[in-house]
Structure formats: structure tokens, C-alpha cells
């Protein structure tokens, strides 16, 4: 699956164990011009992590999963990037994955190190 890489300007909040709101920017060249696109909404963009599935609000494990993703973001060497995939995740969310400066994936860490299930589409 091909994606477009954006720089993470700021993490607004961790919604749950597999969704984060953040502000992205991306610079591109058009002839001699350098253009930067940035999320305009003050609450940023909602990104659903593509590969992992964690409990939703009100389900057992919700707090633990949210805490795990928060810890990964706080401990990750920066700057963070987000790879956004075409097709989206529905519900006004972007489908993507957050990567640290070393290229480590939040989704992979949540599954490998924290034991959360992979996302398997129906």
C-alpha cells in the first residue's frame, strides 16, 4: 500500500489506542516554488492507525490501549512523521501510521511490544 508522508507538527490528543489527532504539514516543489500544505482545522486531522485494532471507548482495555499509544508518542525520538494511505478509514478519519525519527511504527510497536491485535478488515 502506497502512502504520502507528512511531518507531524503537533499531536493534539490521543483519542484511543489506534486513533490520534495531529497537525500535519508537507512541503513540495512546483517549478521554482516551494509550497507547504498544512492542516487548517485547529483540532488537526484524525488519523486511524492502519495495522492495529484496539478497544473503543467503553470497551475493556480502552484505557490501557490509549495509555500505550500516548506513551509511544511521548517516548518516540522525534520528529514524528505520518504516512497517510488512500481510501481513508471512514468516519472522517485518515488511514495511516505514525513513525518516529528512526522509522519505527506506532502500529507495529503496539502489536509486537504491547500485544494489541492486528486490524483485520471484515
C-alpha positions in Angstrom: 0.0 0.0 0.0 1.5 3.3 -1.1 1.2 6.4 1.2 2.1 10.0 1.4 4.5 11.1 4.1 3.7 14.2 6.2 5.6 15.8 9.0 3.8 15.9 12.4 3.8 19.5 13.6 2.0 18.7 16.8 -0.1 15.9 18.4 -3.3 17.4 19.6 -4.6 14.3 21.5 -4.7 10.6 21.6 -8.3 9.6 21.0 -7.9 5.9 21.8 -5.3 3.2 21.2 -5.5 3.3 17.5 -6.6 6.9 16.7 -4.7 10.2 17.2 -5.5 13.8 16.3 -2.5 15.7 15.0 -1.5 18.6 12.8 0.4 17.7 9.6 2.5 19.6 7.1 4.0 18.7 3.8 6.4 20.7 1.6 6.6 20.1 -2.2 8.2 21.9 -5.1 6.3 23.3 -8.1 8.7 24.6 -10.6 10.8 27.1 -8.7 8.3 27.4 -5.9 8.4 25.6 -2.6 4.9 25.1 -1.3 3.8 23.9 2.2 0.4 22.4 2.9 -0.8 22.2 6.5 -3.9 21.0 8.2 -6.1 24.1 8.6 -8.5 22.9 11.2 -7.3 23.9 14.7 -8.0 20.4 16.0 -5.9 18.9 13.2 -6.6 15.7 11.4 -7.8 12.4 12.9 -5.6 9.5 11.9 -6.7 5.9 12.4 -3.6 3.6 12.7 -3.8 1.2 9.7 -2.5 -2.0 11.1 -3.6 -2.3 14.7 -7.0 -2.7 16.4 -7.5 -1.6 19.9 -10.7 -1.3 22.1 -13.0 1.6 21.6 -14.3 3.9 24.4 -16.4 1.9 26.8 -14.8 -1.4 25.9 -12.5 -3.4 28.2 -8.8 -2.4 27.6 -9.7 1.1 26.2 -7.7 3.0 28.9 -4.7 0.7 28.6 -4.6 1.0 24.8 -4.9 4.8 25.0 -2.1 4.9 27.6 0.1 2.7 25.4 -0.2 4.9 22.3 0.3 8.0 24.5 3.5 6.5 25.9 4.8 5.6 22.5 4.3 9.2 21.2 5.9 10.7 24.3 8.9 8.4 24.2 9.5 8.3 20.4 12.5 10.1 19.1 11.3 13.0 17.0 10.5 14.4 14.7 7.4 12.2 14.0 6.0 11.6 10.6 2.7 10.2 9.5 2.2 8.1 6.4 -1.3 8.6 5.0 -2.9 6.0 2.8 -5.5 6.5 0.1 -9.1 5.4 0.8 -9.3 6.7 4.3 -10.8 5.0 7.3 -14.3 6.4 7.1 -15.9 8.4 9.9 -13.9 11.5 8.8 -10.6 9.8 9.7 -7.4 9.4 7.7 -5.9 5.9 7.5 -2.2 6.0 8.3 0.7 5.1 10.6 2.8 7.3 12.8 6.6 6.8 12.6 9.4 8.1 14.8 12.7 9.6 13.6 14.2 6.1 13.3 11.3 4.8 11.1 9.7 2.7 13.9 6.0 2.3 13.6 3.5 3.1 16.3 1.2 0.3 15.0 4.0 -2.3 14.9 5.1 -1.4 18.5 1.5 -1.6 19.8 1.2 -5.1 18.3 4.7 -6.5 19.0 5.5 -4.9 22.3 2.1 -4.3 23.9 0.2 -7.3 22.5 -2.7 -5.5 20.7 -4.4 -7.3 17.9 -3.8 -6.6 14.2 -6.5 -4.9 12.3 -8.3 -7.4 10.0 -10.9 -5.9 7.7 -14.2 -7.7 7.6 
